Amino acid sequence: MVKVLGLADIFAAVLLAFIALGMQIPAVVFVIVSSILLMKASIYIADIGSVTDVMIVVLIVSSFFIILPWWVLVSGAVVIGVKGLMSLSA
């Protein structure tokens, strides 16, 4: 189960990296990834990992409406990517 949740984190990291590179992403992908991360975060909201998931959802949703600096998106991608890799190795 933890490995599946780690894959969701890695997918979110790839999405943030694609947004930082200026690629056009369909709105459905934004909704699906944000929904998955919010559901994952609601498992145990007091955990720092869940707080990280919520912050990444905020980045994804806000990047749909406004242009965020690339370094903010890359920083988020690195944080959630490392979290995902740690979940895969557990």
ABEGO torsion letter per residue (X at the ends): XAAAAAAAAAAAAAAAAAAAAGBBBBAAAAAAAAAAAAAAAAABAABAAAAAAAAAAAAAAAAAABBBBAAAAAAAAAAAAAAAAAAAAX
